[in-house]
Amino acid sequence: MKDFPKNNFYAVIFSSTKSDDLEGYAEMDEKTMTLAQEQPGYIRYESVANGNKGIFISYWESKEAIENWRKNATHQMAKSQAVKWYKRYLTQICLVESSHLYENL
């Protein structure tokens, strides 16, 4: 897994509440996660879930890398299903000015 830069990278925060109709969701999620990790500028991701609520954060080297991923055809196809798969979602793009990682693995 790629290490975080110390500063000046971006976080895309996606918080959501899933709907009851998740037909096709798992397959598309796996497909888009694999594809996102192959994109230039992708760093890594973290996610947590509690029942039907979740927070997914992806990290990117630049806003251009995020924009290129946003325009990706497979990602666009997945996003077109959002009204079916989610009751609510919020996407936020943030500049990370400083980052400190501690791991006791």
C-alpha positions in Angstrom: 0.0 0.0 0.0 1.3 3.4 -1.0 2.3 5.7 2.0 0.6 9.0 2.6 2.5 12.1 1.5 3.2 14.5 4.4 1.2 17.3 2.9 -0.5 18.9 -0.1 -2.6 16.0 -1.3 -6.4 15.6 -1.5 -9.0 13.5 0.3 -12.4 12.7 -1.3 -14.8 11.9 1.5 -17.9 10.0 0.6 -20.4 9.5 3.4 -23.6 7.6 2.6 -26.6 5.7 3.7 -27.4 2.7 1.5 -30.9 1.9 0.3 -32.5 -1.5 0.5 -32.1 -2.1 -3.3 -28.4 -3.1 -3.7 -28.8 -5.2 -6.8 -25.5 -5.1 -8.7 -23.8 -2.9 -6.0 -21.2 -5.4 -4.8 -20.0 -6.3 -8.3 -19.8 -2.6 -9.3 -18.0 -1.7 -6.1 -15.4 -4.3 -6.6 -14.9 -3.3 -10.2 -14.6 0.4 -9.5 -12.3 -0.1 -6.5 -9.9 -2.2 -8.6 -10.0 0.4 -11.4 -9.5 3.4 -9.1 -6.4 1.9 -7.6 -4.9 1.7 -11.1 -5.5 5.4 -11.8 -2.5 7.8 -12.0 -2.4 10.0 -8.9 -4.3 7.5 -6.7 -2.7 7.1 -3.2 -4.9 4.8 -1.1 -8.3 4.6 0.7 -9.9 4.0 4.0 -13.5 3.1 4.8 -15.7 2.2 7.7 -19.3 1.0 7.8 -22.0 0.6 10.4 -25.0 -1.2 9.1 -26.2 0.7 6.0 -24.1 3.9 6.9 -20.6 4.3 5.7 -17.7 6.7 5.2 -15.2 6.1 2.4 -12.2 8.3 2.0 -9.9 8.1 -1.1 -6.6 10.0 -1.2 -5.2 11.5 -4.4 -2.0 13.4 -5.4 -3.9 16.2 -7.2 -7.2 17.7 -8.1 -6.4 16.7 -11.7 -6.2 13.1 -10.7 -9.6 13.3 -9.0 -11.1 14.9 -12.0 -9.7 12.3 -14.3 -11.2 9.6 -12.1 -14.5 11.5 -12.0 -14.6 11.4 -15.8 -13.8 7.6 -16.1 -16.6 5.8 -18.0 -16.9 2.9 -15.5 -17.0 5.4 -12.6 -19.7 7.4 -14.4 -21.7 4.2 -14.9 -21.5 3.4 -11.2 -22.5 6.9 -10.3 -25.5 6.7 -12.5 -26.9 4.0 -10.1 -26.5 6.2 -7.0 -30.2 7.0 -6.7 -30.9 3.3 -6.7 -28.2 2.2 -4.2 -28.2 5.2 -1.8 -30.8 7.0 0.3 -28.3 9.7 1.0 -24.7 10.6 0.1 -22.4 13.5 0.5 -19.1 13.9 -1.4 -16.5 16.4 -0.2 -13.0 17.2 -1.7 -10.5 18.5 0.8 -6.9 19.6 0.6 -4.8 17.9 3.2 -2.3 20.5 4.4 -0.7 18.3 7.0 -0.8 14.5 7.8 0.7 12.5 10.6 0.3 8.7 10.6 0.8 6.4 13.6 0.5 2.7 13.2 1.1 0.0 15.9 0.7 -3.1 13.8 
